[in-house]
């Protein structure tokens, strides 16, 4: 029994290490975009990713064919969403991040839809909102990212006609 | 600029300057995840112990009080002298 557990643990460690080696770069980029921190100073994104990866490690033996990357990304997104309300209600990202002009929810939707390429319906299901709202938030966020100077003087309420 | 071009432009902005992965990230995650696993295993052990204790307590109680035996009636006096 004990030997089997030890063998399972070492196999889990090996597989997990290989997974992290392949996926950590992209996931850290995702986390850094979410927290809107500059790429060279991103303690909050690192913490977020470490916690999400730890969760994936803990459920590794029970994944049963589920993609660990998907699982980690979901954990990352939900953890970020929870953290925004629980601890960082008045959090202002430091200057330097690409998406600092956006609100947390806009960042979450934009990163999941465009950087991670998650489908609109899946994003909606993950965040518990209708797909139309996901599309509207994504379009608004895209407009803010593409025309940052014009939006800076105007508060974040921006009307965008879907093309 | 149509929607597809704007999406491509935003993607290019998002792809800029990827952060460097800290070398201790994997070890930290393994340590933290291992702690979660151990905590869960400990909780499972405690649950089994509590269940076992409850079963033993019930067995002892049942064997001493015999709750399945009908208690003697307290309203009808015992019938004697037929």
gemmi code that builds the backbone of each chain (N, CA, C; Angstrom):
import gemmi

chains = {
    "A": [
        ("UNK", (0.844, -1.199, 0.000), (0.000, 0.000, 0.000), (0.878, 1.248, 0.000)),
        ("UNK", (1.827, 1.280, 0.952), (2.692, 2.440, 1.070), (3.592, 2.589, -0.162)),
        ("UNK", (4.104, 1.417, -0.652), (4.958, 1.497, -1.845), (4.168, 2.013, -3.035)),
        ("UNK", (2.919, 1.574, -3.154), (2.107, 2.036, -4.263), (1.896, 3.543, -4.160)),
        ("UNK", (1.647, 4.033, -2.946), (1.459, 5.468, -2.752), (2.707, 6.247, -3.135)),
        ("UNK", (3.875, 5.710, -2.732), (5.133, 6.401, -3.044), (5.348, 6.438, -4.553)),
        ("UNK", (5.080, 5.296, -5.226), (5.245, 5.257, -6.683), (4.296, 6.233, -7.353)),
        ("UNK", (3.058, 6.293, -6.855), (2.078, 7.207, -7.433), (2.508, 8.660, -7.239)),
        ("UNK", (3.040, 8.962, -6.036), (3.460, 10.336, -5.753), (4.609, 10.747, -6.665)),
        ("UNK", (5.572, 9.842, -6.900), (6.719, 10.230, -7.732), (6.295, 10.369, -9.189)),
        ("UNK", (5.338, 9.526, -9.613), (4.840, 9.669, -10.988), (4.088, 10.996, -11.128)),
        ("UNK", (3.305, 11.341, -10.108), (2.563, 12.604, -10.119), (3.531, 13.779, -10.186)),
        ("UNK", (4.596, 13.713, -9.372), (5.581, 14.794, -9.365), (6.206, 14.975, -10.740)),
        ("UNK", (6.567, 13.838, -11.367), (7.203, 13.905, -12.693), (6.258, 14.535, -13.713)),
        ("UNK", (5.027, 14.021, -13.753), (4.061, 14.524, -14.734), (3.758, 15.998, -14.489)),
        ("UNK", (3.619, 16.346, -13.208), (3.276, 17.735, -12.883), (4.415, 18.676, -13.276)),
        ("UNK", (5.635, 18.226, -13.024), (6.787, 19.060, -13.369), (6.843, 19.302, -14.879)),
        ("UNK", (6.590, 18.243, -15.650), (6.591, 18.388, -17.110), (5.488, 19.352, -17.546)),
        ("UNK", (4.331, 19.233, -16.907), (3.211, 20.120, -17.252), (3.565, 21.571, -16.958)),
        ("UNK", (4.137, 21.816, -15.776), (4.481, 23.195, -15.399), (5.542, 23.749, -16.344)),
        ("UNK", (6.538, 22.911, -16.687), (7.598, 23.379, -17.583), (7.006, 23.850, -18.908)),
        ("UNK", (5.956, 23.163, -19.380), (5.368, 23.522, -20.665), (4.382, 24.674, -20.585)),
        ("UNK", (3.645, 24.756, -19.483), (2.499, 25.673, -19.448), (2.731, 26.923, -18.620)),
        ("UNK", (3.772, 26.934, -17.772), (3.909, 28.026, -16.801), (4.073, 29.384, -17.488)),
        ("UNK", (4.820, 29.434, -18.597), (5.077, 30.715, -19.255), (3.787, 31.376, -19.698)),
        ("UNK", (2.965, 30.592, -20.387), (1.708, 31.142, -20.889), (0.765, 31.490, -19.741)),
        ("UNK", (0.691, 30.609, -18.742), (-0.216, 30.865, -17.613), (0.229, 32.093, -16.821)),
        ("UNK", (1.550, 32.267, -16.695), (2.031, 33.443, -15.957), (1.729, 34.727, -16.729)),
        ("UNK", (1.832, 34.633, -18.045), (1.450, 35.788, -18.877), (-0.025, 36.106, -18.681)),
        ("UNK", (-0.866, 35.055, -18.673), (-2.301, 35.260, -18.428), (-2.528, 35.922, -17.080)),
        ("UNK", (-1.865, 35.397, -16.038), (-2.057, 35.945, -14.693), (-1.583, 37.388, -14.626)),
        ("UNK", (-0.470, 37.676, -15.293), (0.063, 39.045, -15.258), (-0.858, 40.012, -15.983)),
        ("UNK", (-1.480, 39.530, -17.079), (-2.449, 40.377, -17.767), (-3.666, 40.621, -16.880)),
        ("UNK", (-4.086, 39.588, -16.151), (-5.261, 39.733, -15.281), (-5.016, 40.757, -14.187)),
        ("UNK", (-3.837, 40.680, -13.555), (-3.578, 41.590, -12.443), (-3.098, 42.955, -12.931)),
        ("UNK", (-2.863, 43.085, -14.239), (-2.422, 44.351, -14.841), (-1.109, 44.834, -14.240)),
        ("UNK", (-0.257, 43.901, -13.847), (1.048, 44.289, -13.319), (2.062, 44.337, -14.458)),
        ("UNK", (3.148, 45.089, -14.281), (4.197, 45.054, -15.309), (4.864, 43.670, -15.315)),
        ("UNK", (5.311, 43.201, -16.504), (5.847, 41.834, -16.620), (7.059, 41.560, -15.730)),
        ("UNK", (7.830, 42.595, -15.403), (9.038, 42.329, -14.614), (8.812, 42.522, -13.116)),
        ("UNK", (7.601, 42.876, -12.723), (7.319, 43.049, -11.288), (5.878, 42.607, -11.033)),
        ("UNK", (5.696, 41.276, -10.914), (4.323, 40.752, -10.869), (4.104, 39.801, -9.687)),
        ("UNK", (4.309, 40.274, -8.456), (4.171, 39.366, -7.307), (2.759, 38.810, -7.162)),
        ("UNK", (1.764, 39.643, -7.478), (0.399, 39.175, -7.287), (0.059, 38.080, -8.306)),
        ("UNK", (0.513, 38.246, -9.535), (0.270, 37.239, -10.567), (0.975, 35.927, -10.214)),
        ("UNK", (2.197, 36.027, -9.688), (2.923, 34.809, -9.302), (2.187, 34.066, -8.203)),
        ("UNK", (1.706, 34.853, -7.219), (0.985, 34.219, -6.110), (-0.274, 33.532, -6.628)),
        ("UNK", (-0.991, 34.235, -7.489), (-2.215, 33.685, -8.079), (-1.920, 32.373, -8.804)),
        ("UNK", (-0.870, 32.384, -9.609), (-0.537, 31.190, -10.391), (-0.050, 30.059, -9.480)),
        ("UNK", (0.753, 30.384, -8.468), (1.230, 29.335, -7.550), (0.047, 28.644, -6.888)),
        ("UNK", (-0.940, 29.426, -6.443), (-2.108, 28.827, -5.781), (-2.906, 27.969, -6.757)),
        ("UNK", (-3.092, 28.482, -7.976), (-3.863, 27.713, -8.962), (-3.145, 26.412, -9.310)),
        ("UNK", (-1.800, 26.487, -9.460), (-1.038, 25.271, -9.787), (-1.064, 24.286, -8.619)),
        ("UNK", (-1.007, 24.806, -7.392), (-1.073, 23.919, -6.225), (-2.396, 23.163, -6.217)),
        ("UNK", (-3.452, 23.867, -6.581), (-4.768, 23.221, -6.653), (-4.756, 22.113, -7.707)),
        ("UNK", (-4.170, 22.411, -8.867), (-4.078, 21.392, -9.915), (-3.261, 20.191, -9.436)),
        ("UNK", (-2.176, 20.464, -8.701), (-1.357, 19.368, -8.176), (-2.174, 18.498, -7.234)),
        ("UNK", (-2.999, 19.148, -6.403), (-3.770, 18.390, -5.406), (-4.829, 17.508, -6.069)),
        ("UNK", (-5.353, 17.926, -7.225), (-6.387, 17.104, -7.869), (-5.813, 16.279, -9.023)),
        ("UNK", (-4.463, 16.247, -9.138), (-3.828, 15.626, -10.307), (-4.262, 14.176, -10.509)),
        ("UNK", (-4.335, 13.385, -9.423), (-4.668, 11.965, -9.560), (-6.132, 11.752, -9.934)),
        ("UNK", (-6.968, 12.784, -9.730), (-8.385, 12.614, -10.032), (-8.808, 13.312, -11.307)),
        ("UNK", (-7.848, 13.724, -12.159), (-8.215, 14.473, -13.361), (-8.949, 13.606, -14.374)),
        ("UNK", (-8.552, 12.331, -14.472), (-9.214, 11.354, -15.363), (-9.380, 11.892, -16.782)),
        ("UNK", (-8.270, 12.263, -17.381), (-8.327, 12.667, -18.786), (-8.665, 14.133, -19.013)),
        ("UNK", (-9.076, 14.844, -17.956), (-9.359, 16.271, -18.121), (-8.037, 17.008, -18.334)),
        ("UNK", (-8.074, 18.064, -19.147), (-6.852, 18.790, -19.468), (-6.391, 19.603, -18.250)),
        ("UNK", (-5.179, 19.342, -17.745), (-4.720, 20.105, -16.575), (-4.594, 21.598, -16.867)),
        ("UNK", (-4.301, 21.945, -18.134), (-4.182, 23.366, -18.474), (-5.527, 24.067, -18.303)),
        ("UNK", (-6.582, 23.422, -18.824), (-7.936, 23.970, -18.667), (-8.282, 24.141, -17.203)),
        ("UNK", (-7.949, 23.116, -16.452), (-8.283, 23.123, -15.034), (-7.585, 24.273, -14.314)),
        ("UNK", (-6.293, 24.453, -14.619), (-5.524, 25.518, -13.975), (-6.034, 26.888, -14.392)),
        ("UNK", (-6.359, 27.018, -15.691), (-6.856, 28.307, -16.182), (-8.174, 28.665, -15.510)),
        ("UNK", (-9.051, 27.649, -15.345), (-10.332, 27.897, -14.690), (-10.105, 28.339, -13.245)),
        ("UNK", (-9.214, 27.609, -12.567), (-8.917, 27.939, -11.169), (-8.346, 29.366, -11.061)),
        ("UNK", (-7.459, 29.672, -12.015), (-6.837, 31.009, -12.039), (-7.902, 32.093, -12.201)),
        ("UNK", (-8.806, 31.885, -13.158), (-9.834, 32.892, -13.440), (-10.765, 33.066, -12.245)),
        ("UNK", (-11.207, 31.952, -11.675), (-12.158, 32.044, -10.565), (-11.492, 32.627, -9.328)),
        ("UNK", (-10.232, 32.244, -9.100), (-9.498, 32.779, -7.960), (-9.306, 34.288, -8.096)),
        ("UNK", (-9.011, 34.715, -9.329), (-8.856, 36.153, -9.571), (-10.177, 36.862, -9.307)),
        ("UNK", (-11.264, 36.284, -9.813), (-12.581, 36.902, -9.665), (-12.951, 37.025, -8.183)),
        ("UNK", (-12.718, 35.933, -7.433), (-13.012, 35.967, -5.992), (-12.138, 36.988, -5.285)),
        ("UNK", (-10.856, 36.961, -5.620), (-9.899, 37.838, -4.948), (-10.213, 39.300, -5.159)),
        ("UNK", (-10.732, 39.639, -6.337), (-11.056, 41.034, -6.630), (-12.059, 41.554, -5.618)),
        ("UNK", (-13.073, 40.730, -5.296), (-14.122, 41.212, -4.383), (-13.708, 41.086, -2.938)),
        ("UNK", (-12.943, 40.029, -2.618), (-12.664, 39.793, -1.199), (-11.536, 40.651, -0.648)),
        ("UNK", (-10.471, 40.814, -1.444), (-9.289, 41.456, -0.870), (-8.885, 42.734, -1.581)),
        ("UNK", (-9.274, 42.862, -2.837), (-8.712, 43.970, -3.604), (-9.817, 44.852, -4.153)),
        ("UNK", (-10.811, 45.103, -3.319), (-11.916, 45.929, -3.773), (-11.455, 47.300, -4.227)),
        ("UNK", (-10.440, 47.833, -3.567), (-9.948, 49.164, -3.943), (-8.530, 49.070, -4.498)),
        ("UNK", (-8.210, 47.870, -5.016), (-6.859, 47.658, -5.534), (-6.659, 48.451, -6.821)),
        ("UNK", (-5.547, 49.166, -6.877), (-5.200, 49.859, -8.121), (-3.901, 49.253, -8.636)),
        ("UNK", (-3.922, 48.717, -9.861), (-2.699, 48.098, -10.369), (-1.588, 49.126, -10.537)),
        ("UNK", (-0.342, 48.721, -10.321), (0.774, 49.645, -10.517), (0.933, 49.968, -11.995)),
        ("UNK", (1.507, 51.121, -12.311), (1.687, 51.466, -13.723), (2.657, 50.499, -14.397)),
        ("UNK", (2.441, 50.253, -15.674), (3.355, 49.388, -16.403), (2.649, 48.235, -17.076)),
        ("UNK", (1.522, 47.791, -16.504), (0.769, 46.698, -17.111), (0.038, 47.166, -18.359)),
        ("UNK", (-0.162, 46.244, -19.294), (-0.798, 46.608, -20.556), (-2.260, 46.987, -20.338)),
        ("UNK", (-2.943, 46.257, -19.431), (-4.391, 46.399, -19.313), (-4.813, 47.234, -18.105)),
        ("UNK", (-3.930, 48.130, -17.641), (-4.262, 48.833, -16.397), (-5.444, 49.788, -16.573)),
        ("UNK", (-5.767, 50.152, -17.832), (-6.890, 51.071, -18.050), (-8.230, 50.364, -17.883)),
        ("UNK", (-8.208, 49.015, -17.819), (-9.465, 48.266, -17.756), (-9.818, 47.897, -16.325)),
        ("UNK", (-11.115, 47.657, -16.084), (-11.555, 47.133, -14.800), (-11.258, 45.646, -14.715)),
        ("UNK", (-11.316, 45.072, -13.494), (-10.979, 43.654, -13.331), (-11.833, 42.725, -14.188)),
        ("UNK", (-13.129, 42.997, -14.254), (-14.000, 42.112, -15.030), (-13.712, 42.227, -16.522)),
        ("UNK", (-13.438, 43.440, -16.987), (-13.095, 43.627, -18.399), (-11.810, 42.876, -18.741)),
        ("UNK", (-10.827, 42.968, -17.820), (-9.567, 42.246, -18.044), (-9.808, 40.749, -18.127)),
        ("UNK", (-10.617, 40.239, -17.173), (-10.883, 38.803, -17.129), (-11.508, 38.317, -18.430)),
        ("UNK", (-12.532, 39.037, -18.881), (-13.224, 38.618, -20.108), (-12.306, 38.748, -21.311)),
        ("UNK", (-11.594, 39.861, -21.409), (-10.729, 40.091, -22.570), (-9.622, 39.040, -22.644)),
        ("UNK", (-9.001, 38.735, -21.507), (-7.893, 37.778, -21.510), (-8.396, 36.378, -21.829)),
        ("UNK", (-9.529, 35.991, -21.234), (-10.054, 34.655, -21.516), (-10.456, 34.542, -22.982)),
        ("UNK", (-11.125, 35.560, -23.517), (-11.635, 35.464, -24.885), (-10.510, 35.597, -25.906)),
        ("UNK", (-9.662, 36.602, -25.767), (-8.709, 36.882, -26.847), (-7.341, 36.260, -26.610)),
        ("UNK", (-6.811, 36.349, -25.390), (-5.472, 35.780, -25.193), (-5.547, 34.266, -25.072)),
        ("UNK", (-6.529, 33.746, -24.299), (-6.635, 32.312, -24.114), (-7.504, 31.644, -25.174)),
        ("UNK", (-8.291, 32.432, -25.897), (-9.108, 31.859, -26.964), (-10.235, 30.966, -26.472)),
        ("UNK", (-10.764, 31.253, -25.279), (-11.909, 30.495, -24.771), (-13.165, 30.984, -25.487)),
        ("UNK", (-14.025, 30.049, -25.886), (-15.235, 30.430, -26.621), (-16.157, 31.275, -25.748)),
        ("UNK", (-16.992, 32.068, -26.434), (-17.872, 32.999, -25.730), (-18.789, 32.273, -24.741)),
        ("UNK", (-19.363, 31.137, -25.183), (-20.300, 30.395, -24.329), (-19.578, 29.840, -23.109)),
        ("UNK", (-18.359, 29.329, -23.327), (-17.609, 28.764, -22.193), (-17.232, 29.839, -21.191)),
        ("UNK", (-16.810, 31.018, -21.712), (-16.493, 32.130, -20.822), (-17.716, 32.518, -20.013)),
        ("UNK", (-18.870, 32.575, -20.705), (-20.113, 32.955, -20.026), (-20.436, 31.941, -18.930)),
        ("UNK", (-20.286, 30.646, -19.247), (-20.604, 29.612, -18.248), (-19.647, 29.690, -17.068)),
        ("UNK", (-18.379, 29.935, -17.375), (-17.367, 29.995, -16.312), (-17.647, 31.151, -15.355)),
        ("UNK", (-18.030, 32.313, -15.919), (-18.211, 33.492, -15.084), (-19.651, 33.673, -14.623)),
        ("UNK", (-20.540, 32.773, -15.094), (-21.921, 32.848, -14.652), (-22.641, 34.090, -15.137)),
        ("UNK", (-22.484, 34.415, -16.415), (-23.213, 35.557, -16.978), (-23.655, 35.184, -18.386)),
        ("UNK", (-24.683, 35.903, -18.918), (-25.132, 35.570, -20.274), (-24.060, 35.862, -21.323)),
        ("UNK", (-24.119, 35.114, -22.441), (-23.105, 35.265, -23.491), (-23.129, 36.669, -24.098)),
        ("UNK", (-24.302, 37.283, -24.153), (-24.394, 38.637, -24.734), (-23.588, 39.628, -23.895)),
        ("UNK", (-23.630, 39.408, -22.583), (-22.891, 40.310, -21.687), (-21.382, 40.130, -21.885)),
        ("UNK", (-20.967, 38.873, -22.068), (-19.548, 38.617, -22.339), (-19.119, 39.353, -23.604)),
        ("UNK", (-19.972, 39.267, -24.655), (-19.621, 39.929, -25.916), (-19.529, 41.443, -25.714)),
        ("UNK", (-20.512, 42.002, -24.985), (-20.524, 43.456, -24.773), (-19.285, 43.909, -23.999)),
        ("UNK", (-18.955, 43.163, -22.919), (-17.779, 43.541, -22.114), (-16.517, 43.434, -22.955)),
        ("UNK", (-16.444, 42.377, -23.772), (-15.243, 42.168, -24.592), (-15.076, 43.309, -25.600)),
        ("UNK", (-16.173, 43.702, -26.241), (-16.083, 44.791, -27.223), (-15.675, 46.099, -26.549)),
        ("UNK", (-16.248, 46.347, -25.386), (-15.913, 47.581, -24.675), (-14.430, 47.588, -24.280)),
        ("UNK", (-13.966, 46.427, -23.791), (-12.567, 46.334, -23.374), (-11.631, 46.503, -24.574)),
        ("UNK", (-12.023, 45.899, -25.722), (-11.184, 46.039, -26.922), (-11.078, 47.496, -27.334)),
        ("UNK", (-12.201, 48.197, -27.282), (-12.182, 49.615, -27.659), (-11.254, 50.396, -26.734)),
        ("UNK", (-11.335, 50.094, -25.428), (-10.477, 50.817, -24.478), (-9.005, 50.516, -24.733)),
        ("UNK", (-8.689, 49.253, -25.061), (-7.284, 48.900, -25.287), (-6.758, 49.548, -26.565)),
        ("UNK", (-7.597, 49.584, -27.595), (-7.125, 50.096, -28.884), (-7.045, 51.621, -28.917)),
        ("UNK", (-7.882, 52.287, -28.101), (-7.860, 53.754, -28.101), (-7.696, 54.254, -26.682)),
        ("UNK", (-6.556, 54.006, -26.059), (-6.421, 54.332, -24.643), (-6.456, 55.826, -24.364)),
        ("UNK", (-5.908, 56.646, -25.273), (-5.767, 58.061, -24.959), (-7.137, 58.744, -24.901)),
        ("UNK", (-7.990, 58.358, -25.845), (-9.295, 58.982, -25.884), (-10.104, 58.629, -24.630)),
        ("UNK", (-9.894, 57.375, -24.121), (-10.699, 56.929, -22.983), (-10.194, 57.502, -21.665)),
        ("UNK", (-8.936, 57.962, -21.657), (-8.332, 58.304, -20.368), (-9.080, 59.449, -19.681)),
        ("UNK", (-9.518, 60.447, -20.449), (-10.205, 61.569, -19.829), (-11.648, 61.207, -19.493)),
        ("UNK", (-12.214, 60.293, -20.299), (-13.606, 59.909, -20.085), (-13.619, 58.732, -19.112)),
        ("UNK", (-14.558, 58.695, -18.154), (-14.670, 57.515, -17.289), (-14.976, 56.254, -18.098)),
        ("UNK", (-14.769, 55.055, -17.496), (-14.802, 53.822, -18.297), (-16.108, 53.470, -18.984)),
        ("UNK", (-17.158, 54.260, -18.818), (-18.407, 53.934, -19.521), (-18.255, 54.365, -20.975)),
        ("UNK", (-18.108, 53.406, -21.878), (-17.881, 53.711, -23.281), (-18.881, 52.917, -24.092)),
        ("UNK", (-19.602, 53.608, -24.942), (-20.563, 52.905, -25.790), (-19.890, 52.482, -27.076)),
        ("UNK", (-20.009, 51.218, -27.422), (-19.403, 50.734, -28.640), (-20.480, 50.039, -29.448)),
        ("UNK", (-20.642, 50.445, -30.659), (-21.609, 49.767, -31.525), (-20.946, 48.506, -32.064)),
        ("UNK", (-21.567, 47.316, -31.880), (-20.955, 46.102, -32.443), (-20.923, 46.164, -33.953)),
        ("UNK", (-19.808, 45.831, -34.532), (-19.705, 45.933, -35.986), (-20.211, 44.664, -36.639)),
    ],
    "B": [
        ("UNK", (-11.857, 49.450, -39.658), (-11.283, 48.235, -39.067), (-12.409, 47.306, -38.655)),
        ("UNK", (-12.462, 46.124, -39.236), (-13.554, 45.245, -38.833), (-13.179, 44.475, -37.558)),
        ("UNK", (-14.127, 43.657, -37.091), (-13.965, 43.004, -35.786), (-12.730, 42.104, -35.754)),
        ("UNK", (-12.526, 41.355, -36.865), (-11.407, 40.413, -36.887), (-10.061, 41.147, -36.792)),
        ("UNK", (-9.954, 42.245, -37.515), (-8.701, 43.011, -37.462), (-8.471, 43.605, -36.072)),
        ("UNK", (-9.582, 44.082, -35.485), (-9.412, 44.659, -34.145), (-9.006, 43.594, -33.145)),
        ("UNK", (-9.600, 42.379, -33.268), (-9.211, 41.275, -32.381), (-7.736, 40.948, -32.549)),
        ("UNK", (-7.283, 40.925, -33.809), (-5.870, 40.629, -34.057), (-4.974, 41.696, -33.453)),
        ("UNK", (-5.398, 42.956, -33.553), (-4.593, 44.054, -33.003), (-4.501, 43.927, -31.481)),
        ("UNK", (-5.639, 43.625, -30.833), (-5.626, 43.469, -29.374), (-4.748, 42.283, -28.981)),
        ("UNK", (-4.838, 41.176, -29.753), (-3.996, 40.005, -29.450), (-2.521, 40.360, -29.516)),
        ("UNK", (-2.157, 41.174, -30.519), (-0.744, 41.576, -30.635), (-0.323, 42.377, -29.409)),
        ("UNK", (-1.230, 43.244, -28.929), (-0.898, 44.040, -27.729), (-0.726, 43.112, -26.526)),
        ("UNK", (-1.616, 42.116, -26.414), (-1.558, 41.213, -25.250), (-0.309, 40.348, -25.283)),
        ("UNK", (0.163, 40.009, -26.475), (1.318, 39.107, -26.589), (2.643, 39.787, -26.287)),
        ("UNK", (2.643, 41.112, -26.145), (3.887, 41.835, -25.930), (4.523, 41.494, -24.592)),
        ("UNK", (5.812, 41.467, -24.528), (6.592, 41.362, -23.293), (6.117, 40.249, -22.345)),
        ("UNK", (6.351, 38.993, -22.699), (5.972, 37.918, -21.766), (6.857, 37.954, -20.524)),
        ("UNK", (6.281, 37.690, -19.327), (7.085, 37.718, -18.092), (7.973, 36.486, -17.985)),
        ("UNK", (9.033, 36.604, -17.194), (9.951, 35.478, -16.971), (9.382, 34.602, -15.849)),
        ("UNK", (9.354, 33.302, -16.097), (8.836, 32.385, -15.082), (9.875, 32.204, -13.984)),
        ("UNK", (9.522, 32.488, -12.716), (10.502, 32.298, -11.642), (10.824, 30.814, -11.469)),
        ("UNK", (12.078, 30.462, -11.223), (12.467, 29.048, -11.173), (11.837, 28.278, -10.023)),
        ("UNK", (11.434, 28.998, -8.945), (10.917, 28.267, -7.793), (9.412, 28.039, -7.884)),
        ("UNK", (8.814, 28.431, -9.005), (7.354, 28.341, -9.117), (6.847, 26.910, -8.944)),
        ("UNK", (7.467, 25.967, -9.664), (7.004, 24.577, -9.632), (7.160, 23.999, -8.228)),
        ("UNK", (8.327, 24.227, -7.614), (8.564, 23.677, -6.270), (7.564, 24.251, -5.273)),
        ("UNK", (7.276, 25.555, -5.376), (6.297, 26.171, -4.474), (4.924, 25.534, -4.629)),
        ("UNK", (4.528, 25.344, -5.912), (3.205, 24.764, -6.173), (3.135, 23.337, -5.643)),
        ("UNK", (4.223, 22.557, -5.845), (4.239, 21.172, -5.358), (4.153, 21.151, -3.835)),
        ("UNK", (4.899, 22.050, -3.195), (4.883, 22.078, -1.728), (3.482, 22.413, -1.205)),
        ("UNK", (2.900, 23.448, -1.798), (1.577, 23.883, -1.355), (0.513, 22.827, -1.667)),
        ("UNK", (0.604, 22.254, -2.887), (-0.361, 21.227, -3.282), (-0.214, 19.972, -2.430)),
        ("UNK", (1.036, 19.598, -2.108), (1.264, 18.443, -1.246), (0.662, 18.652, 0.129)),
        ("UNK", (0.782, 19.901, 0.622), (0.196, 20.206, 1.932), (-1.329, 20.053, 1.887)),
        ("UNK", (-1.932, 20.509, 0.765), (-3.383, 20.343, 0.626), (-3.752, 18.864, 0.621)),
        ("UNK", (-2.986, 18.044, -0.098), (-3.264, 16.607, -0.159), (-3.170, 15.978, 1.221)),
        ("UNK", (-2.096, 16.337, 1.948), (-1.911, 15.745, 3.279), (-3.036, 16.156, 4.214)),
        ("UNK", (-3.442, 17.420, 4.103), (-4.525, 17.893, 4.972), (-5.812, 17.132, 4.672)),
        ("UNK", (-6.060, 16.907, 3.373), (-7.267, 16.159, 3.010), (-7.204, 14.737, 3.537)),
        ("UNK", (-6.011, 14.111, 3.418), (-5.871, 12.730, 3.907), (-6.106, 12.689, 5.412)),
        ("UNK", (-5.576, 13.679, 6.131), (-5.767, 13.712, 7.586), (-7.248, 13.869, 7.922)),
        ("UNK", (-7.947, 14.739, 7.176), (-9.383, 14.936, 7.427), (-10.154, 13.639, 7.190)),
        ("UNK", (-9.732, 12.893, 6.129), (-10.385, 11.615, 5.834), (-10.175, 10.626, 6.971)),
        ("UNK", (-8.929, 10.590, 7.487), (-8.628, 9.693, 8.605), (-9.502, 10.016, 9.808)),
        ("UNK", (-9.578, 11.299, 10.133), (-10.376, 11.712, 11.301), (-11.834, 11.303, 11.106)),
        ("UNK", (-12.329, 11.467, 9.875), (-13.720, 11.106, 9.600), (-13.962, 9.616, 9.838)),
        ("UNK", (-13.026, 8.789, 9.358), (-13.172, 7.346, 9.557), (-13.117, 6.993, 11.036)),
        ("UNK", (-12.228, 7.650, 11.768), (-12.112, 7.375, 13.203), (-13.407, 7.723, 13.932)),
        ("UNK", (-13.979, 8.888, 13.575), (-15.237, 9.304, 14.214), (-16.343, 8.299, 13.900)),
        ("UNK", (-16.379, 7.855, 12.635), (-17.397, 6.879, 12.227), (-17.234, 5.579, 13.012)),
        ("UNK", (-16.003, 5.126, 13.125), (-15.718, 3.881, 13.851), (-16.129, 4.019, 15.314)),
        ("UNK", (-15.777, 5.145, 15.923), (-16.127, 5.376, 17.328), (-17.640, 5.376, 17.496)),
        ("UNK", (-18.365, 5.974, 16.538), (-19.825, 6.018, 16.633), (-20.410, 4.608, 16.547)),
        ("UNK", (-19.875, 3.790, 15.631), (-20.377, 2.418, 15.486), (-20.134, 1.629, 16.765)),
        ("UNK", (-18.940, 1.746, 17.324), (-18.611, 1.015, 18.555), (-19.516, 1.471, 19.701)),
        ("UNK", (-19.703, 2.799, 19.812), (-20.541, 3.322, 20.898), (-21.971, 2.806, 20.762)),
        ("UNK", (-22.460, 2.782, 19.520), (-23.827, 2.298, 19.309), (-23.931, 0.818, 19.674)),
        ("UNK", (-22.947, 0.034, 19.273), (-22.978, -1.405, 19.564), (-22.975, -1.650, 21.065)),
        ("UNK", (-22.134, -0.931, 21.784), (-22.063, -1.116, 23.240), (-23.385, -0.732, 23.882)),
        ("UNK", (-23.903, 0.412, 23.459), (-25.180, 0.882, 24.026), (-26.296, -0.145, 23.744)),
        ("UNK", (-26.356, -0.630, 22.485), (-27.417, -1.557, 22.121), (-27.297, -2.867, 22.898)),
        ("UNK", (-26.066, -3.329, 23.103), (-25.917, -4.610, 23.785), (-26.221, -4.484, 25.275)),
        ("UNK", (-26.129, -3.295, 25.839), (-26.436, -3.165, 27.271), (-27.919, -2.872, 27.495)),
        ("UNK", (-28.566, -2.063, 26.646), (-29.953, -1.685, 26.946), (-30.972, -2.496, 26.160)),
        ("UNK", (-30.577, -3.252, 25.144), (-31.507, -4.049, 24.335), (-32.735, -3.232, 23.929)),
        ("UNK", (-32.580, -2.210, 23.106), (-33.720, -1.334, 22.780), (-34.804, -2.041, 21.968)),
        ("UNK", (-34.529, -3.205, 21.416), (-35.532, -3.898, 20.599), (-36.496, -4.722, 21.458)),
        ("UNK", (-36.219, -4.885, 22.763), (-37.111, -5.644, 23.638), (-38.258, -4.731, 24.071)),
        ("UNK", (-39.501, -5.216, 23.959), (-40.651, -4.404, 24.338), (-40.609, -4.149, 25.838)),
        ("UNK", (-40.735, -2.884, 26.258), (-40.670, -2.625, 27.701), (-41.935, -3.148, 28.393)),
        ("UNK", (-41.851, -3.540, 29.654), (-43.030, -4.033, 30.365), (-44.096, -2.945, 30.456)),
        ("UNK", (-45.342, -3.324, 30.348), (-46.429, -2.349, 30.356), (-46.532, -1.677, 31.719)),
        ("UNK", (-46.850, -0.358, 31.674), (-46.987, 0.349, 32.952), (-48.443, 0.669, 33.254)),
        ("UNK", (-49.380, 0.406, 32.315), (-50.789, 0.751, 32.552), (-51.612, -0.458, 32.986)),
        ("UNK", (-51.367, -1.631, 32.413), (-52.151, -2.812, 32.751), (-51.451, -3.588, 33.868)),
        ("UNK", (-52.138, -3.882, 34.949), (-51.494, -4.684, 35.990), (-51.291, -6.117, 35.497)),
        ("UNK", (-50.279, -6.766, 35.967), (-50.037, -8.145, 35.528), (-51.238, -9.042, 35.869)),
        ("UNK", (-51.625, -9.902, 34.932), (-52.798, -10.775, 35.115), (-52.398, -11.964, 35.986)),
        ("UNK", (-53.080, -12.113, 37.099), (-52.775, -13.253, 37.974), (-54.089, -13.859, 38.442)),
        ("UNK", (-54.059, -15.088, 38.837), (-55.207, -15.747, 39.449), (-56.323, -16.067, 38.484)),
        ("UNK", (-56.030, -16.557, 37.295), (-57.097, -16.997, 36.384), (-57.671, -18.326, 36.815)),
    ],
}
model = gemmi.Model(1)
for chain_id, residues in chains.items():
    chain = gemmi.Chain(chain_id)
    for i, (resn, *xyz) in enumerate(residues, 1):
        res = gemmi.Residue()
        res.name, res.seqid = resn, gemmi.SeqId(i, " ")
        for name, pos in zip(("N", "CA", "C"), xyz):
            atom = gemmi.Atom()
            atom.name, atom.element = name, gemmi.Element(name[0])
            atom.pos, atom.b_iso = gemmi.Position(*pos), 0.0
            res.add_atom(atom)
        chain.add_residue(res)
    model.add_chain(chain)
structure = gemmi.Structure()
structure.add_model(model)
structure.setup_entities()
